[in-house]
Amino acid sequence: MDTSKNWSKNELVAYILLYVANSDLHETNEEKEFIRSKVDKKTYASIHKEFDRDNDYQCIQKILKSVNEHDYFRDDYAGLFADIKLLLYADGEANTMEEATLKFLRKILKE
């Protein structure tokens, strides 16, 4: 498993948003559209292809390693978490699994 990614910030955000959107095992059309509004179609397609090949453990490892290596958020995750919260309500309601995933990401990324 290669967890060393040379992702751009947009690619990393797309991967994180896909992780949250799929935490309830269902990615709605509204969630897809929200993620596509954050990145271009090519980035979305390539990141989604990679995401589909990864299991939950691989996803977390890639997110942690990429956030730490690239320091895109410089200890300020407000924008990222705001995007995640918008994603949670993209289909009208926040799912409990998605909310739990947001809390989990807050905990592991801020430590």
N, C-alpha and C positions, 0 to 999 in steps of 0.2 A: 504494500500500500504506500503510495507516494503522497505524503501530506505536505510536501514542500511545494507551494504554489507561488507563482510570480503573477498574481492577479492584480489587475488595476483595482482602484477603490470601487468603481462601478460593478466590476465582476464579483468582488467580495460582497457587496451589498446585495446583489442579485442572488448569490448563493445563500446568504443568511435569510433573505426574505423567502426564498424557496423552502428552506428548512422549516421556517415557522409556518408557512402556508400548508405544508404537507405534514405537520405534526399531528394532525387529526386524520391522516391517511387519505385526505381528499382536498385537492386543489381546485377551488371553484373558478369559474370563468372570470368573476369579478377580481379575484386574487391575481389571476394571470394578467389581467388588464392592468391592475395596479403595478405589478412588477414591471411589466412592459413600459409603463409610463416613466419608470425610473432609469431604464437602460434601453439601448437600441435593440432591434430585432435579432441581429447577429449575435450580440452578447448574450441575450436571453436564451437563444437556441443552443449556443455552445455550453453555457453554464448549466442549462437544464439537462442537456445530454450527460454531462459529467455527474450532476446531482443524481440522476436516475440510476447511475451505476454504483453509487455509494450507499453503504448502510449507515445506520444512525451513528455508530461509533466513528466511522470514517468522517462523517459530516462534522461532528463536534471537533475531532482532531484537526481537520482542515481549517475550520473557523478559528479555533484557538491559535493555531500556528500562524495563520495568515494575519490575524489581528496583531499578534505580538511581533512578528517579523517586519511588517510594513508600517506599523504605528500610524495608520491612517486616521485614527480617531483621537490620538494624543490625549488620552484620559478624558476626552469629552465625547461621551456617547449619546448626547441629547438628540442629535439629528438622526442617528441610527435608530434609537428607541422610538422617536416620533414616527419615523417611517414604519416601524414594526406595528405601532399602535394603529396607524392608519390602515395598514394591511389587515389587522384583526377585524376591523369594521367594514372592510371593502365589500363584503357580501351581506351587510346589514346587521350582523351580530357577531360578537366574539365567542368563539368556541372555547370551552374550558381547557382543552388540550393546548390550544394556541396560547391562551393566557398563561398557562403553566410553563410553556416553552419560553415565553417572554421573560417570566420571572427567573427561570433557569439561566437564560442568556445574561440577564442583568447580573446574576450572582457570579457566574464564571468569568465574564469579561471584565468585571470591575475588580476582581481579586488579583 
